[in-house]
């Protein structure tokens, strides 16, 4: 098999969950027998602060020229005006399968159409809610979880309301599509009035992708159920849960052995990751409470991260620790008592959770989506609503518990070679 992965960027240029997933899957696929030829491509694009644009590529990675962006309609429909280098790569590498890991103009319909024209089988892995939600997180303005059904009027209202329009006005605007205005007309008013045009373009592009790919890989049951509600045939959807790193030697630290409750978060500093819940919960505790929260990961230089840094400035309970490669991060996790995953959106199968398991670290996470599916019933772990008060209550309980106790060992993550073996039939397709 000759397998071509395509995503928005490479690891370690970008250290997000999707990039780390592809990196570890690729390494497992290279070790399969019979040996596969595997290549990972991505188009060049500017990187936000906190990423490593200078990271060298491996022999299994290919950085293509930047895509040529098209109209607003095309961008919302995950379609580029041109995808330089991709057709040439298909001709040179001659893949038997293309594995898509994003849904954007850098990894979207243009690439799918080119691959299909070349006779290449296509699999897509749904890594995040934003594949089919134009807002990106399947949470409406009231905080309720959406059922994922593609309703242009409702989705347009939700998007406009989240963007600042009063709910009633957003609902009224969503009744129409802006005729005779085009979505390409500049100006905020025109963009508001034509919002439904772009919602339709986004949803139409997603439905085209679900029709044209050969198989859809989902990482969580909620993601499978959502696709079924969207009318995707069940035969196309395959639930194969993520793998994780090999377990480290048993953790030697005992719970609060030094009297301090040591918490750790790692991942992107963005609103949907819920760090504001932790900050508010900890700041509501007495200032002398023996508790520390260390945060690893990128995007602290963005508006959300800068806002959080202003809130925690001068508070010794918080520390922003930068970004570490996985090989360095995992051993460091064993110096903590609890991993915290306060996401306010529907995660699929967050690798951070599986990394915590590999380090022998218990996890507290939001009672939503893939976090719930993995943590439910795991001894020593905690599921909480996306409310800072619940986190404050949990921290208060843990601070009141006697220090020095041993903690239950979390389950071992599935190994990557097992995941690679389970995905192989989806990539090969029916064999005659």
PyMOL commands that set and color helices and strands:
alter all, ss='L'
color gray80, all
select helices_A, chain A and resi 17-30+72-76+86-93+109-117+129-131+152-162+167-173+188-193+195-212+221-229+234-236+271-273+275-283+303-312+326-333+351-358+369-375+388-400+416-428
alter helices_A, ss='H'
color red, helices_A
select strands_A, chain A and resi 2-6+37-43+61-64+97-100+121-126+215-218+237-239+261-266+291-296+318-320+338-341+363-366+382-384
alter strands_A, ss='S'
color yellow, strands_A
deselect
rebuild
show_as cartoon
